[in-house]
Amino acid sequence: MTYNGGWGTVGDSRNPEILGGQVEYRAVSKQSDSNQFSVPRARLQFLGYAFDPDFRYNISWAFDQTTWDQEGGSGRAGLLDAYISSWHIPWLTIQAGQQRVWFNRATISSMATSTFADNLIVQNAFAANQQGSRDIGVSISSDEDQYKFNYAFGIWGGVGANLAREGTAVSQALPNNSSLPTAQRRTFNYDTRILTGEMMYTVRLLYKISGNPGYGQGDILNSRTPQMAIAFGYAYNPAQNYLSSIRSDITDRAYRQRVTKAYNGRLLGGGIWDFQTYEADFIAKYQGWSFQTEGYYRHQRVRNADSGTIPFDPVTTTVLGPAVNLGQAYGWYAQVGKYIIPRKLELAVRYGFMDPSTQQVNDLVKEFGAAINYSFDGTYNNRLVVDYSNITLGSGGRAPDRFPFESQPGFGRDLIENRINVQYQFFF
């Protein structure tokens, strides 16, 4: 960051900022005879400071493409980060705005420094807000570059990026009366809104056993001394409105799509949820070797199955069945890598496991991956990533708003997908 000695007055506060970007080009081949090209990530970022070097800002946009174009959003600019921060007190830094939730290692780590092209399913599913790495709120933390023991506390909206609780609020139920046709009964068109005042709370504690391993996955610096850290995280995200599935227009549909994309769609249609997520992670790096692992557990409590609303209209509902008990969710992963050519060529393997609903059967998620990545300049800025994934999805288990398919042929069998990604990434 360029330092401007004239920052002392307001008139000199517009210091030179850093303009950065990230672009990834990808070709994918799947076992199901599916081949495609995409630009999965295209980012533009402005970093800088105002008034003094410890008062900082970060504004970034994502132009990511998806294999679908739901609501015309693929490739469209979306706000990714927008926050200001104070680093005046290293043991009490403050950050406010839309930002990464400092909770679990997998979602804190930038994909720009990832050994693989994408996260494992289990890594995304156990995000603090059940949908993504970012949220809107305020966090306080210590500067991890300066201290051996570190902390991070946050208060958040809990419904993800670019959205407030009002967008997912529960409306009052429509009354029964003869003048209102049943087909027109909806819950999103009344003034009364409830469950808009609750927030998400997170805490993360990290202890650096030796060195400073940071959050990059591989040991690209070829560390000459061991770099190790262990951390624990907790997130409480109450009053999440999952009354309807993605086919309903009761609440913000993009919100439901993000929940589904994070492989938490099984929860939709279940009611008003209170989530408590726990995580523990460990990382070690030494002489080109790297190892990291993380374990998750999520307590999933249905506060209310209807909360006084009518989640589905009786005329239009395709499935109405008894309540489904999903139980809790847990998972883990482990990853090991080695730079066989220091700072240039890395080989890595990983394995992840997830049980999304402990009270259901034949619904486990298992994922194995192997990757080769080559850095052209000895950094993460200019590199080629080739990875292979074998994904096994159990097709069993009941879920809210899903017909019980036990009698159907093939119920409970494993669905297996083999996928190869070839991705070029540059960061400027």
C-alpha positions, 0 to 999 in steps of 0.5 A: 500500500502506497503511503502518503505523508500528507494524510494528516488533514482532511483535505489530503485524505484521498490517498492513492488506492490499490486496484486489484483483480482476480480472474479465473478461466475454467474448463470442466469435464464431467462423467455425465457427458457434460463439458463446459467453459466458464469464468467462475470468478472475476473480481475487482477490488479497491483497497486503501486508507483515508486520513491515516494508514490505520483507517482502511477500506475495502470495496470489491465486486464479483462478476462470477458466472454460474452454470445456470442463470437464475434470475439473470444473475450470472456474470452480473456485478454483485457487491462482494465486500464493502467495509471500513476498518480501524487498525489503530489498536492491534489487539482491538481492530474494528471492521464494519460493513459487508465482509468475510465472517471470521468463523471457520478456516475454509470460508476465511481462506481466499479461493485465490490461495486455494490449492483446489479450484473449488471448496469441498461440499462440506466446507461450504455447507458449514458456513456460519450463516448456512449459505456463504462466507460473507455477511453484513455486520460488525466484528472486532478482532486482534491482528493475527500477524502480531499475536500468538493467541488471537480472537474474533467476535462478530455480530451479523445480520445472519442472512448473507451478503446484500440482504437484510432480515426484512427480506426474509421476514415472516409476515402475518398469516392471512385470515380465513374468510369467504371473500378471499379465495383460497388460491389467493392466500399468501403470507408476503403481502401484509404489513406485520413483519416478525423475526426481524430483530434477531442477529447472528453471533460468531466467535473464533479463537486461534492459537499459533503453536509455532510460526504464522501459517496464515490462511493460504492452503499450500506452503508456497513459501517453503517454510524453513521452520514449522508453521502450525495453528489450531482454532475453534469457532462458534456461530449462533444464527437464530430465527432463520425463515426456511418456511418455504422452498425455492419454488415459493415466492414468500421470501427473497428467492435469491436467499433460498438459492444461496442456501441450496447452493451451499448444499443446505437445501434439505432444510428448506420447508422445515420452518423457523430454525435456530442454528448453532454451529461448532468448528475446530481446525488445525493447519501445519506447514513445513518445507513445502508440506502442508496439512489442514483439517477441520471438523464441524457440528451443527445443532439444528432446532426447529423453533416453529414449523409454521410461526403463525403463517401459511407456508404453502397454499393448500391449492398449489402445494404439490406435497403435504406430508408429516413433519420430518425430523432431520436431526443434527448435521456434522462433517469433516475434511482433511487435506495434505499437499507438497510442493515437489518443486519449491514455489512452483509445482504442488501436488495435493489430495483431500477427502471430505465427509458430511452427514446432513441429517443424523435422523435420516439414512442413506444421505451421506456426502463423500468427496475425494479430490486430487490436484496439481497446480503450477505457479508461473511466477512463484506466487498465487498470482499467475498459476494453472490448477488441474483437479479431479473430484469424485463425489458420492451423494446418498439419494436417501433421507426424507426432507421437508417439502419432499415426497417420501420416495422410499417406494421408488426404484433406486431410492437410497442408492449412491449417486456418483460423479467424476469431475475434472477442472482445468483452471487458469488463474491470475491476480493483479 
